[in-house]
Amino acid sequence: MDALAVVLERPGQLALHRLPLSEPANDGVGVDIEWTAISTGTERLLFEGRMPPFPGMGYPLVPGYEAVGRVRADGLGFRKGERVFVPGAAGCFGEVRSLFGAAASLLTVPATRLLSFDERLGEQGVLFALAATAHHALAGEQLPECIVGHGVLGRLLARLTVALGGEPVVWESNPDRAADAHGYRVIDPARDERRDYRLICDVSGDSSVLDRLISHLAPGGEIVLAGFYSTPLNFSFPPAFMREARIRVAAQWRPDDLLAVRALIDSGKLSLDGLITHREAATSAAGAYRTAFDDPTCLKMTLDWRACA
């Protein structure tokens, strides 16, 4: 078997290639991909050549960890035609690196990595990865009172916080991204005079943000770093010392985060509406990636693979 796939050939250069698929393992499930989403965090860093070194990284590489598709055949707990979320397919393309590897027309994926979900969600299923990432950031003892950034991850984090009984304020300095709040307030951080937030969650990815966040903490307050930061973070010690500030890093989501998010969606407590703003055919991938990275009105771009069998 082979598949049409997005390949990051080197920094700044992306193309579509037909690649041979590795022979599926005994626990492998074939999935015909319908949609993948473009990450403006990790995938942008890879595209621009700024991704810090991680095992399995390098070029050429098939990106993507936000995919939705249909199972090819009955077996291993899945039905033919069942719609599933695919969080990447590492090792699927042989010599071409595929640490993520979901941006392709066909994948073979271990059954344990797949998540079935309500058929009616359709392409919104690509948002499970970010929703689970947001849920993982809420693993502490209290809900965030301030969330920094009103992109897709910030919106999901705010919606989850509201669904769980919180009343967050979201900081956003870009007026184009301040609209469409669901049960919370969005404000310009320059106008926020509060200095008593007990928990601030940053999803901005801005490595210079810590001093500002610390200045808005209550004594003993906590900052959760839930974005991805490509350059070192630093902060002035005396203000942090005076507040006995705590800093926590929220890493990658876990399977229980996916299940929790699915339950919240199924119950109607969490909506994924309005988060996918741009769509392109997978054959227009090069332009779609540039739009996703450069257009501030683009919250989430999806690629449609249904014509690429």
C-alpha positions in Angstrom: 0.0 0.0 0.0 1.0 3.6 -0.4 -0.4 7.0 0.6 -0.3 10.6 -0.5 1.3 12.5 2.3 2.5 16.0 3.3 6.3 15.9 3.6 8.4 18.6 5.2 11.5 18.1 3.0 13.6 20.7 4.9 12.8 24.0 6.7 10.7 26.2 4.5 10.0 23.5 1.9 6.8 21.4 1.9 5.5 19.1 -0.8 3.0 16.2 -1.4 4.6 12.8 -2.1 3.2 9.3 -2.6 5.0 7.2 0.0 4.9 3.4 0.6 3.3 2.4 3.9 5.0 0.0 6.2 3.5 -3.4 6.6 0.9 -3.2 9.4 1.7 -5.0 12.6 -0.7 -7.5 14.2 -2.4 -4.6 16.1 -2.5 -2.3 13.1 -5.7 -0.8 11.8 -6.0 0.8 8.3 -7.6 4.2 8.3 -8.7 6.2 5.3 -8.1 9.8 6.4 -10.8 12.3 5.7 -9.4 15.4 7.4 -6.2 16.6 9.1 -5.6 19.8 10.9 -2.5 22.0 10.8 -0.8 22.9 14.1 0.4 26.5 14.3 2.6 25.5 17.2 4.8 22.4 16.6 4.3 22.2 12.9 5.1 25.9 12.4 8.3 25.4 14.4 9.2 22.4 12.2 8.4 24.4 9.0 10.6 27.3 10.1 13.4 25.1 11.4 13.1 26.3 14.9 11.9 23.1 16.6 14.1 22.2 19.5 15.7 18.7 19.1 13.6 15.8 20.1 14.1 12.0 19.5 12.6 11.2 16.1 12.7 14.7 14.8 14.4 15.7 11.5 13.8 16.0 7.8 12.2 14.7 5.7 9.2 14.3 8.0 5.5 13.7 7.7 3.8 16.1 10.1 0.3 15.9 11.7 -1.3 14.6 14.9 -4.8 15.8 14.4 -6.6 13.5 12.0 -10.0 12.0 11.4 -10.8 9.0 9.2 -12.7 5.8 8.6 -11.6 2.3 9.5 -11.0 0.1 6.5 -12.0 -3.3 7.8 -13.7 -5.0 10.8 -11.4 -6.1 13.6 -9.5 -5.2 16.7 -12.6 -3.7 18.3 -13.5 -1.5 15.3 -16.1 -1.7 12.6 -15.5 -1.1 8.9 -16.5 2.5 8.1 -16.3 3.6 11.8 -15.1 7.2 12.1 -12.1 7.6 14.5 -9.7 10.3 15.7 -6.1 9.5 14.9 -3.4 11.2 17.0 -0.5 10.5 14.6 0.9 7.3 13.2 4.6 7.1 14.2 6.7 4.8 12.1 4.2 4.4 9.3 6.4 5.6 6.4 9.6 3.7 6.7 12.7 5.9 6.0 10.6 9.1 6.0 10.4 10.3 9.6 6.9 10.2 10.9 7.1 11.0 14.6 3.6 12.6 14.1 2.8 11.3 10.6 -1.0 11.8 10.3 -1.0 14.2 7.4 -1.7 11.6 4.7 -4.5 9.9 2.8 -4.1 6.5 4.4 -2.5 5.3 7.7 -1.9 2.1 9.5 -2.2 2.8 13.2 -2.1 0.6 16.4 -5.7 0.1 17.5 -4.9 1.4 21.0 -4.1 4.8 19.5 -7.6 5.3 17.9 -10.6 7.0 19.5 -14.1 6.4 18.1 -16.5 9.3 18.5 -19.9 10.6 17.6 -20.3 10.4 13.8 -22.1 13.8 13.8 -18.9 15.7 14.9 -17.4 15.1 11.4 -14.3 17.2 10.8 -14.5 18.7 14.3 -13.0 15.5 15.5 -9.6 16.8 14.5 -9.9 19.1 17.6 -9.7 16.2 20.1 -5.9 16.6 20.4 -6.1 20.2 21.4 -9.1 19.7 23.6 -7.2 16.9 25.4 -4.2 19.1 25.7 -6.4 21.8 27.3 -7.9 19.2 29.7 -4.4 18.0 30.7 -3.5 21.6 31.7 -6.4 21.5 34.2 -4.8 18.7 36.2 -4.1 20.8 39.2 -6.3 21.4 42.3 -8.0 24.5 41.0 -9.3 26.0 37.7 -7.5 28.8 36.0 -8.8 32.3 36.7 -6.8 33.9 33.9 -6.0 32.3 30.5 -3.4 33.9 28.3 -4.2 33.6 24.5 -7.5 33.3 22.6 -6.4 31.0 19.8 -7.9 27.6 19.5 -6.1 26.1 22.5 -7.0 29.1 24.7 -10.7 28.9 23.6 -10.8 25.2 24.4 -9.2 25.8 27.8 -11.7 28.6 28.5 -14.7 26.5 27.4 -13.5 23.5 29.5 -13.0 25.8 32.5 -16.6 27.1 32.1 -17.9 23.6 31.7 -16.3 22.6 34.9 -17.7 25.5 36.9 -15.0 28.2 36.5 -15.3 31.8 35.5 -12.0 32.6 33.6 -10.8 35.9 32.1 -8.9 35.5 28.8 -6.1 37.8 27.8 -5.9 38.6 24.1 -4.1 41.7 22.7 -5.0 41.0 19.1 -8.5 42.6 18.5 -9.1 40.2 15.6 -9.1 37.3 18.0 -11.0 38.8 20.9 -14.5 37.9 19.7 -16.6 34.7 20.0 -16.2 34.1 23.8 -18.5 31.3 25.2 -19.4 32.2 28.8 -16.2 34.0 29.7 -14.7 37.5 29.2 -11.9 38.4 26.8 -9.8 41.5 27.7 -6.7 43.3 26.6 -4.0 42.4 29.2 -2.8 46.0 29.2 -6.1 46.9 30.8 -6.2 44.2 33.5 -5.4 45.7 36.9 -5.9 42.5 38.9 -3.0 41.3 41.0 -4.6 38.4 42.8 -5.0 35.6 40.3 -4.5 32.3 42.1 -3.9 30.4 38.8 -2.9 31.7 35.4 -2.6 29.4 32.5 -0.5 30.5 29.6 -1.1 29.0 26.1 0.5 31.9 24.2 3.9 30.2 23.6 5.5 33.6 24.3 8.9 32.9 26.1 9.0 36.5 27.5 5.7 36.4 29.3 6.7 35.2 32.8 7.5 38.5 34.4 4.1 40.0 33.4 2.3 36.9 34.6 4.1 36.9 38.0 3.1 40.5 38.5 -0.6 39.5 38.3 -0.4 36.6 40.8 -1.8 36.4 44.3 0.7 35.3 47.0 1.3 31.6 46.6 -0.3 31.7 43.1 0.6 29.3 40.3 1.4 29.7 36.6 0.7 26.8 34.3 2.8 26.8 31.1 0.6 24.9 28.6 2.0 26.4 25.4 5.1 25.3 23.6 8.2 27.5 23.9 11.0 27.3 21.4 13.4 29.6 23.3 14.5 29.7 27.0 12.1 31.1 29.5 13.5 33.4 32.3 12.1 35.7 34.9 13.1 38.2 37.5 13.5 36.4 40.8 12.6 39.1 43.4 8.9 39.5 42.4 8.5 35.7 42.2 10.2 35.4 45.6 7.8 38.0 47.2 4.8 36.1 45.9 6.2 32.6 46.5 5.1 31.9 42.9 4.8 28.4 41.6 5.4 27.4 38.0 4.1 24.2 36.5 4.6 22.7 33.0 1.6 20.9 31.4 3.0 18.3 29.0 1.3 16.2 26.4 -2.2 14.9 26.9 -2.8 11.3 28.0 -5.4 8.8 27.0 -7.6 9.6 30.0 -7.7 13.2 28.8 -9.1 12.1 25.5 -11.8 10.0 27.2 -12.7 12.9 29.5 -13.1 15.3 26.6 -15.2 12.9 24.6 -17.5 12.5 27.6 -17.9 16.3 28.0 -18.7 16.6 24.3 -21.2 13.8 24.4 -22.9 15.3 27.4 -23.2 18.7 25.6 -21.1 20.5 28.2 -18.3 21.2 25.7 -18.8 22.6 22.2 -16.3 22.5 19.4 -18.3 24.8 17.2 -16.7 27.8 15.5 -13.1 26.7 16.0 -12.3 25.5 12.5 -12.3 28.6 10.3 -10.4 27.6 7.2 -10.5 24.6 4.9 -8.5 23.5 1.8 -8.2 20.4 -0.3 -5.2 18.4 0.6 -3.8 18.9 -2.9 -3.5 22.6 -1.9 -1.4 21.8 1.2 1.5 24.2 0.5 -0.8 27.3 0.4 -2.9 26.0 3.3 0.1 25.8 5.6 1.1 29.3 4.8 -2.4 30.6 5.4 -2.5 28.7 8.8 0.8 30.2 9.8 0.4 33.8 8.5 -3.3 34.7 8.5 -4.3 36.0 12.0 -8.0 35.3 11.2 -7.2 31.6 10.8 -7.9 29.8 14.0 -7.7 26.3 12.6 -7.1 25.1 9.1 -8.1 21.6 7.9 -7.0 19.7 4.9 -9.6 17.5 3.1 -8.2 14.2 2.0 -11.4 12.6 0.7 -10.5 13.0 -3.0 -7.0 11.6 -2.5 -7.5 7.9 -2.2 
